[in-house]
């Protein structure tokens, strides 16, 4: 059996038999380029040549140690500011109906003075719970953020937890009282709001948030996406459309309310005129003030007018409501029982109401002069 010698830093070690050489190969003491010599060789040579006929240094026979491979998480994609705006709009639409119900609900049990405060507090708590629970858990996203495929995570990619999610939303509410902090994401490379900077959070696209460990130092900014453009367009379109609708509907509604109240006032003035006729029949002269016919002297009708009597058979209405303040309407009863309605109110408020007021089965005929 051949004897082998190994060169170790210029010093010859050996002799070794084949079994000892095999042990040294397994432990890594002998590698393919280690200098070796065996009997019959003219000079020293690499171990892979000396041991070629033994199969000890064949790749399949030796499990060479491999360097540890590092796993690198892909750089996350920061959510664009437009996506965050669109997600906020969707969340506002989602919470609109529940918040409206919560604001209105206390009015069924409390007086108006305190019902509004209680309702607003309930709506605020509902919003806090919505954002805290949905963003603090593993998914890290509200309904709006899910729709836009974005998530809120810590800077290292881990979930926020309920406590941090609560603090982040409260800071968002406080910063939203001022306009400039809300625009902070436009002026930093990680698109962080003031609340994100304080809490150490970042809004990323969904595919990046699935990795539990991320590195935002090399993060890029994502695109807006088609849904984002639609929602942001609605964000500007809705206030415009609301303004147009309000400009048309509010005056029409005000006219309707005033017209209704004027009709009620004139109807009550008609009833007062009936009492005026009855009073004259009983006493032989016209009443001088409302108390003569059983009405308070400071009678206010339908919150829009005050009623007066002039002692000559005239029931007078002086209007006090906005838009018609200072206007008047008189129902004069003649000696023969005819009624005449005169007013300086716009016709749209009295066209039907004044006609109704002058019609009475107790009078023979009616004349209306505007």
C-alpha positions as CSV (number, residue, x, y, z in Angstrom):
1,X,0.0,0.0,0.0
2,X,1.5,3.4,-1.0
3,X,2.6,5.9,1.6
4,X,1.6,9.6,1.2
5,X,3.4,12.7,2.4
6,X,1.7,16.2,2.8
7,X,3.4,19.6,2.5
8,X,2.4,21.8,5.4
9,X,3.8,25.3,5.2
10,X,7.0,24.0,3.6
11,X,7.3,21.1,6.0
12,X,6.8,17.5,5.0
13,X,4.4,15.5,7.1
14,X,3.9,11.7,6.8
15,X,3.9,9.1,5.9
16,X,0.1,8.5,5.9
17,X,-1.8,5.5,4.6
18,X,-4.8,5.9,2.4
19,X,-7.3,5.7,5.3
20,X,-5.6,8.6,7.1
21,X,-5.5,10.6,3.9
22,X,-9.2,10.0,3.5
23,X,-9.9,11.4,7.0
24,X,-7.9,14.5,6.2
25,X,-9.8,15.0,3.0
26,X,-13.2,14.8,4.9
27,X,-12.0,17.3,7.5
28,X,-10.8,19.7,4.9
29,X,-7.1,19.5,5.9
30,X,-6.4,18.2,2.4
31,X,-7.9,20.1,-0.5
32,X,-7.5,19.7,-4.3
33,X,-4.5,22.0,-4.4
34,X,-2.6,20.8,-1.3
35,X,0.9,19.6,-2.3
36,X,1.4,15.8,-1.9
37,X,4.0,13.2,-2.7
38,X,3.9,9.4,-2.8
39,X,6.5,6.7,-3.4
40,X,7.4,6.5,-7.1
41,X,6.8,10.2,-7.9
42,X,9.6,12.3,-9.2
43,X,8.3,15.6,-7.5
44,X,5.5,17.0,-5.4
45,X,2.2,17.6,-7.1
46,X,-1.4,18.8,-6.3
47,X,-3.5,16.4,-4.2
48,X,-6.1,16.2,-6.9
49,X,-3.5,14.7,-9.2
50,X,-1.8,12.5,-6.6
51,X,-5.2,11.1,-5.4
52,X,-6.8,10.9,-8.9
53,X,-7.0,7.1,-8.9
54,X,-8.4,6.9,-5.4
55,X,-11.6,9.0,-6.0
56,X,-11.2,10.9,-2.7
57,X,-11.3,14.3,-4.2
58,X,-14.1,13.6,-6.7
59,X,-16.8,16.3,-6.3
60,X,-19.5,13.7,-5.4
61,X,-17.2,12.3,-2.7
62,X,-16.5,15.5,-0.8
63,X,-19.1,17.9,0.5
64,X,-17.2,21.1,0.4
65,X,-18.5,23.8,2.8
66,X,-20.4,26.5,0.9
67,X,-20.5,30.1,2.0
68,X,-23.8,31.1,3.7
69,X,-26.2,32.8,1.3
70,X,-27.9,36.0,2.4
71,X,-31.6,36.5,1.5
72,X,-32.4,40.0,0.5
73,X,-36.0,41.3,0.7
74,X,-37.0,43.3,-2.4
75,X,-37.1,47.0,-1.8
76,X,-40.7,48.0,-1.0
77,X,-42.8,50.3,-3.1
78,X,-44.0,53.4,-1.3
79,X,-47.7,54.2,-2.0
80,X,-48.1,57.4,-4.1
81,X,-49.8,60.3,-2.4
82,X,-52.7,60.1,-4.8
83,X,-53.4,56.5,-3.8
84,X,-53.6,57.6,-0.2
85,X,-56.0,60.4,-1.0
86,X,-58.2,58.1,-3.0
87,X,-58.2,55.5,-0.1
88,X,-59.2,58.3,2.3
89,X,-62.1,59.2,0.1
90,X,-63.3,55.6,-0.1
91,X,-63.1,55.3,3.7
92,X,-65.1,58.6,4.1
93,X,-67.8,57.2,1.9
94,X,-67.8,53.9,3.9
95,X,-68.2,55.7,7.2
96,X,-70.6,58.3,6.0
97,X,-73.8,56.4,6.6
98,X,-72.8,54.9,10.1
99,X,-71.5,58.3,11.2
100,X,-74.7,60.0,10.1
101,X,-76.8,57.5,12.0
102,X,-74.7,57.9,15.1
103,X,-75.0,61.7,14.9
104,X,-78.8,61.6,14.5
105,X,-79.5,58.7,17.0
106,X,-79.2,60.7,20.3
107,X,-81.9,63.1,19.2
108,X,-84.4,60.4,19.9
109,X,-83.4,60.3,23.6
110,X,-81.8,63.7,24.4
111,X,-82.7,67.3,23.9
112,X,-81.3,69.0,20.9
113,X,-78.8,71.1,22.9
114,X,-76.8,68.0,24.0
115,X,-77.9,65.4,21.3
116,X,-75.6,66.9,18.7
117,X,-72.5,66.8,21.0
118,X,-73.2,63.2,22.0
119,X,-73.8,62.2,18.4
120,X,-70.6,63.8,17.2
121,X,-68.7,62.0,20.0
122,X,-70.2,58.7,19.0
123,X,-69.3,59.3,15.3
124,X,-65.7,60.2,16.3
125,X,-65.3,57.0,18.4
126,X,-66.7,54.9,15.5
127,X,-64.0,56.4,13.2
128,X,-61.3,55.8,15.7
129,X,-62.3,52.2,16.1
130,X,-62.6,51.7,12.4
131,X,-59.0,52.9,11.6
132,X,-57.5,51.4,14.8
133,X,-58.8,47.9,14.4
134,X,-58.4,47.5,10.6
135,X,-54.9,49.1,10.4
136,X,-53.5,47.7,13.6
137,X,-54.0,44.1,12.7
138,X,-51.9,41.9,10.4
139,X,-53.5,43.2,7.2
140,X,-52.8,46.8,8.1
141,X,-55.4,48.3,5.7
142,X,-58.9,49.8,5.8
143,X,-61.5,49.2,3.2
144,X,-60.2,52.1,1.2
145,X,-56.6,51.0,1.4
146,X,-57.5,47.4,0.4
147,X,-59.3,48.8,-2.6
148,X,-56.1,50.7,-3.6
149,X,-53.8,47.8,-2.6
150,X,-51.8,49.7,-0.1
151,X,-51.0,49.0,3.6
152,X,-49.7,50.8,6.7
153,X,-46.7,49.1,8.3
154,X,-43.8,49.9,10.6
155,X,-40.6,51.0,8.9
156,X,-39.3,47.4,9.2
157,X,-42.4,45.9,7.6
158,X,-44.0,44.6,10.8
159,X,-47.6,45.2,11.7
160,X,-48.4,48.3,13.8
161,X,-50.6,46.8,16.5
162,X,-53.7,48.4,18.0
163,X,-51.8,50.8,20.3
164,X,-49.6,52.3,17.5
165,X,-52.6,52.4,15.1
166,X,-54.6,54.3,17.6
167,X,-51.8,56.8,18.3
168,X,-51.2,57.3,14.6
169,X,-54.8,58.0,13.8
170,X,-55.1,60.5,16.7
171,X,-52.0,62.3,15.4
172,X,-53.6,62.3,11.9
173,X,-56.7,64.0,13.3
174,X,-54.7,66.6,15.2
175,X,-52.5,67.4,12.2
176,X,-55.5,67.6,9.9
177,X,-56.6,70.6,11.8
178,X,-53.8,72.4,10.0
179,X,-53.5,72.2,6.3
180,X,-49.7,72.1,5.8
181,X,-49.0,68.9,7.8
182,X,-51.4,67.1,5.5
183,X,-49.2,68.0,2.6
184,X,-46.1,66.7,4.2
185,X,-46.1,63.4,2.1
186,X,-45.5,65.5,-1.0
187,X,-42.1,66.8,0.3
188,X,-40.2,63.7,1.5
189,X,-39.0,60.7,-0.5
190,X,-40.8,58.1,1.6
191,X,-44.2,60.0,1.3
192,X,-44.5,60.2,5.0
193,X,-47.0,62.3,6.8
194,X,-46.2,64.1,10.1
195,X,-48.0,61.3,11.9
196,X,-45.9,58.6,10.0
197,X,-42.7,60.4,11.0
198,X,-43.6,60.4,14.6
199,X,-44.9,56.9,14.7
200,X,-42.2,55.3,12.5
201,X,-44.7,54.0,10.0
202,X,-44.9,54.0,6.2
203,X,-47.6,53.4,3.6
204,X,-46.5,50.8,1.1
205,X,-48.1,48.9,-1.7
206,X,-49.7,45.6,-0.8
207,X,-47.2,43.3,-2.5
208,X,-44.4,44.8,-0.4
209,X,-46.2,44.5,2.9
210,X,-46.5,40.8,2.6
211,X,-42.7,40.5,3.3
212,X,-42.2,40.7,7.1
213,X,-38.8,42.4,6.7
214,X,-38.3,45.4,4.4
215,X,-35.8,48.1,3.9
216,X,-37.2,51.5,3.0
217,X,-33.9,53.1,2.4
218,X,-33.9,52.1,-1.3
219,X,-37.7,52.2,-1.7
220,X,-39.3,53.6,-4.9
221,X,-42.5,55.5,-5.3
222,X,-45.4,53.6,-6.9
223,X,-47.7,54.9,-9.6
224,X,-51.2,56.2,-9.0
225,X,-53.2,53.6,-10.8
226,X,-56.4,53.9,-12.7
227,X,-58.8,53.7,-9.7
228,X,-56.8,56.4,-8.0
229,X,-57.4,58.8,-10.9
230,X,-61.1,58.0,-10.8
231,X,-61.4,58.6,-7.0
232,X,-59.3,61.8,-7.0
233,X,-61.5,63.1,-9.9
234,X,-64.5,62.4,-7.7
235,X,-62.8,64.2,-4.8
236,X,-62.9,67.4,-6.8
237,X,-66.1,66.7,-8.7
238,X,-68.3,65.9,-5.7
239,X,-67.8,69.3,-4.0
240,X,-68.4,71.1,-7.3
241,X,-71.5,69.1,-8.0
242,X,-72.7,69.6,-4.4
243,X,-72.1,73.4,-4.7
244,X,-74.2,73.5,-7.9
245,X,-77.0,71.4,-6.4
246,X,-76.9,73.6,-3.3
247,X,-77.0,76.8,-5.3
248,X,-80.1,75.6,-7.0
249,X,-81.9,73.7,-4.3
250,X,-81.3,75.8,-1.3
251,X,-83.1,78.9,-2.6
252,X,-85.9,76.7,-3.9
253,X,-86.2,75.1,-0.5
254,X,-86.2,78.5,1.2
255,X,-88.9,79.7,-1.1
256,X,-90.9,76.6,-0.4
257,X,-90.6,77.0,3.4
258,X,-91.5,80.6,3.3
259,X,-94.4,80.0,1.0
260,X,-95.7,77.3,3.3
261,X,-95.4,79.5,6.4
262,X,-97.0,82.5,4.7
263,X,-99.9,80.3,3.7
264,X,-100.3,79.2,7.3
265,X,-100.1,82.8,8.5
266,X,-102.7,84.0,6.1
267,X,-104.9,81.0,7.0
268,X,-104.8,82.0,10.6
269,X,-105.4,85.6,9.7
270,X,-108.5,84.4,7.8
271,X,-109.7,82.7,11.0
272,X,-109.0,85.9,12.9
273,X,-111.1,87.8,10.3
274,X,-114.0,85.4,11.0
275,X,-113.7,86.4,14.7
276,X,-113.6,90.1,13.7
277,X,-116.9,89.7,11.8
278,X,-118.4,87.8,14.8
279,X,-117.2,90.5,17.2
280,X,-118.8,93.3,15.0
281,X,-122.0,91.4,14.8
282,X,-122.1,91.1,18.6
283,X,-120.8,94.5,19.7
284,X,-121.7,96.8,16.8
285,X,-118.1,98.0,16.2
286,X,-114.8,96.6,15.0
287,X,-112.3,95.2,17.5
288,X,-109.2,97.4,18.2
289,X,-106.7,94.7,19.3
290,X,-106.3,90.9,19.1
291,X,-107.2,90.5,22.8
292,X,-110.7,91.7,21.9
293,X,-111.3,88.5,19.9
294,X,-109.5,86.2,22.3
295,X,-106.0,86.3,20.9
296,X,-102.8,87.5,22.5
297,X,-101.9,91.1,21.6
298,X,-98.4,89.9,20.6
299,X,-99.6,87.0,18.4
300,X,-96.8,85.6,16.3
301,X,-98.0,83.4,13.5
302,X,-96.0,80.5,12.1
303,X,-92.7,82.2,13.2
304,X,-92.9,84.5,10.2
305,X,-95.4,87.3,11.0
306,X,-97.2,89.2,13.7
307,X,-100.9,89.9,13.7
308,X,-102.5,93.3,14.3
309,X,-106.0,94.9,14.2
310,X,-106.5,98.5,13.2
311,X,-110.0,99.1,14.6
312,X,-111.4,99.6,11.1
313,X,-112.1,96.0,10.1
314,X,-108.5,95.2,8.9
315,X,-106.5,92.2,10.0
316,X,-102.8,93.1,9.3
317,X,-99.9,90.8,9.1
318,X,-96.3,92.2,9.5
319,X,-93.7,89.7,8.4
320,X,-90.5,89.2,10.4
321,X,-88.8,86.2,8.7
322,X,-85.7,86.5,6.7
323,X,-86.2,87.3,3.0
324,X,-89.6,88.9,3.7
325,X,-88.8,90.9,6.8
326,X,-90.7,94.3,6.8
327,X,-93.3,93.1,4.2
328,X,-97.0,93.3,5.1
329,X,-100.3,91.8,4.1
330,X,-103.7,93.2,5.0
331,X,-107.2,91.6,4.9
332,X,-109.8,94.4,5.0
333,X,-113.4,93.6,5.7
334,X,-115.9,96.1,4.4
335,X,-119.2,97.1,5.9
336,X,-121.1,94.8,3.6
337,X,-118.8,91.8,4.3
338,X,-116.5,91.9,1.3
339,X,-112.8,91.1,1.8
340,X,-109.9,92.7,0.1
341,X,-106.3,91.4,0.3
342,X,-103.5,93.8,-0.3
343,X,-99.8,93.0,0.1
344,X,-96.3,94.0,-1.0
345,X,-95.0,90.4,-0.8
346,X,-93.7,88.9,-4.0
347,X,-96.4,87.0,-5.9
348,X,-94.6,83.7,-5.5
349,X,-95.4,83.8,-1.8
350,X,-99.0,84.8,-1.9
351,X,-100.4,83.7,-5.2
352,X,-102.3,80.7,-3.7
353,X,-102.1,81.6,-0.1
354,X,-103.8,85.0,-0.3
355,X,-106.5,83.6,-2.6
356,X,-107.2,80.9,0.0
357,X,-107.4,83.4,2.7
358,X,-110.0,85.5,1.0
359,X,-112.3,82.6,0.2
360,X,-114.8,82.2,3.0
361,X,-118.3,80.8,3.0
362,X,-119.4,83.6,5.4
363,X,-118.8,86.3,2.8
364,X,-120.7,86.9,-0.4
365,X,-117.7,87.7,-2.7
366,X,-114.0,88.1,-2.7
367,X,-111.8,90.7,-4.4
368,X,-108.0,90.3,-4.4
369,X,-105.8,93.3,-5.3
370,X,-102.0,92.9,-5.4
